[in-house]
Amino acid sequence: MSGGALYLRKKLKMDKEKNILAVLSISLGVMIFVATAISTLSTKNYYNNYIGNRSSGADLIIRPKVENPLQITSDLQAELGIESIIPYAENEDYIETADGLSPVLMIDTDPQEEIKRQTLILAEGQRPQKEECLITEMLEKEYALSVGDSISVRNVNGERNYQISGVLKNSGTVTKNSFQCMVVDIGQETEMKAQEYRIALSGKQKLDYVKDQMATAIGKDYIITDANENSTSFDNELNIFFNIFYAVSGMLLLLGYYLMGITINHYLYGARKELAVLKVLGATKQELYSLLGKMGGVFCLTGSSLGLVLGFISARVMTGMIASLLHMGDIPLEIPYVAIFFAAICCIVGGFVIALLLAHRVARESIVDGLLKYPDVVEKENNQSTTFCLCVFCVTVGILGIVLKVHVLLSIILQISADIFLILITVRLFYPKFARLITQKIPCFPDYCKLIVRNNYQKNRKKNQRTVVLLALIITFITGLSCTFQQLNVTLNKLADYSYFGDAVVRSVSGASITNTDLDMLENREEVSEIYPLYQSYFDCNGVEIQLNGYAHEAQNRDQLMSFMDITTDEWNALEKPDSILLSDFVLQKCRLKIGDEIEVNGQKFTIEGSYASILNDGKSALIGMDGFLSAVSDYKIRYVNVVLNPGCEFDTFKKNFKNGSTDPYLAVWDVQEMKEVEMQADNQIIYLLYGILLIILFSALLIIINCMVSETRGNICSITILKALGLTRSQAHMQCILDGGMKAVFASATGGFCAILLNMVFVKALNNLLHWNLVFHLEIETLLLFIGIFMLITIYGGLITTKRIYRKISVVEAISME
């Protein structure tokens, strides 16, 4: 065995604890990336599979323009490779529960075929016969139902009782409406008419060919679309969020690489004395390169292997948590082999390159400097020319990110890069001055404590700055994402506030429209001051189905629109004209329209007087005055009516009197807040998912911080034990650690908090550009302070636990031998 190999073997055995810490530091970065990437990809693919299963796993969707059943000959089915044709319809109904009437999605389909295709999965029971139904696990759990129970359903056709024949898993076709679904056999229900037919192919024919042949065979009374176009905008938006998390996992990997660089650099730089001895004994530069390269390679190979194993275990835990949040079944792991392989290779190669760069530095160092623990010449202050170049590069990248509005993704990447460079510049320019100020001027710490911290900083200036950069980057990413998700939640709440206002909401529990007779009855009630019905219809514009909302020209409607959609006074006044319309930004872009153009609604022309950004109907909406609405639309629907009660009238009194006096058994009254909570159920699903993944990322980031501070504190092991021998008490050692960690935490928090605000602005702008939403940048001080406080406490705690262990267990002799 060569001398270099003997030295390497000895080095790996000498300080097992230090070696383990170095390996864990490397494995942590790989583990976080692997776990986040696998769980994100698995959830994304599983959810996308849900989207496919929502269409019963079909390839084509055929919608009849009139109520004609679809008829396809068996010969044509065989020729086109059609495996199954599933009739399908869905309606919003209501079921009677202990708490009153609750909304549920009634699905009419062919349960036998869907169970066969695994788009419906029976948890217990059997498929329904006449006057029987299947319910989801969500309904079973929510309302304490079971197989054999009877359930009463109200819809536009009246009231009907069904017996529960089985329970379906929360998956497949019933993923809609937050899994609150019932399924009946459309073949057993003679009054049910199919809204669409779902065509599943064997895969032997090309989709375009089958579409053309089907269109020729069935004629123009049917619309044929690809099933993958049947997913809602919500699904597309959720995919964008999944991609964001995938990108965040890449950022965390970069943070892990940064921690790996700090660890390897510190570890190998601590071996300078031994390397200097090897040079005295005749070691050449090539041998030093080989030795340090092998050490870096061994650490990174071991750390990457361990990180892969821990990553797979963590991914299983993470997907289980996500499945629990979304009420899903077990999520099978989808492994991005290429990304993981590339990440592991980058880690190994990165460690090898870092080691070679350090070997180059050590090879050029004199033997005398190498024998010293620290060089006589204190590290020079940061090079001004390098800092100036970083400043110019940061400003250039930031300006390019703002200017390149057409290339949205490139603009986002450039702006995030500018944010990162701003952190590097801030730490490089101001942290040395901040550290000097704190260790000289702060009055609440004793002089010996400030002297120790100042001495440790002078010895490891670059390492301290790298640690602060790492902490600031973590705070920036996590806090920026958290603020963005909170603003999304605020916008969804604003949508509920826009939709429901006043004191009460009157809504039909049959799914039918509220009639004008009902409106007159409601307006003439003595408890009622004002009513605000929402008139709604849909129309097609260049293949886009747009939700048309009609508003009476009243002050309350104006206030609601101006507060939620930022409608201007001129645009609101334009709605008073019967030939004016406002379109959302999404519709303008999707339909290639502009303000001033004319658009047809049911054959009547309207002039586009303005536009707005809104999350309403996933961005596909239009606003119109009441006169224009009623002149263009005859088949409309009044979904609900907001009611303002007279002063002094209580909601409970109104609800009781309304129930006793109403002649329509399908009209029900909700409290405004109760109605908002019902509407928020589906939106809360994505909020829970986002915060669930964010908590996992936060936990990973905290592990990086603790590991970093443990490594940082162990770098001062010799000074702590020597001072202990000279009389330093445990509380004094803790105080010194608090000053050291607190100094880093405060500067990193201030820098990271400011950059998190900038990053939050970038995310809000990006989501608005990509999804045409109306998220408004709003700084949540409480959230910002909460995350900054968490990171500061963890930073200080990471150093304290290590200081406590060093003080209690390590003697001066052991510390010197370690050094």
PyMOL commands that set and color helices and strands:
alter all, ss='L'
color gray80, all
select helices_A, chain A and resi 3-14+16-54+74-80+111-116+137-142+172-179+207-218+227-230+233-269+272-280+285-325+337-364+367-371+384-403+408-441+447-459+461-499+516-523+555-565+569-574+585-590+616-619+626-632+651-661+672-714+717-725+730-771+781-809+812-818
alter helices_A, ss='H'
color red, helices_A
select strands_A, chain A and resi 60-64+82-97+100-109+122-125+132-136+150-155+158-168+181-185+196-201+222-226+504-508+528-541+544-551+580-584+598-601+604-612+621-625+637-645+667-671
alter strands_A, ss='S'
color yellow, strands_A
deselect
rebuild
show_as cartoon
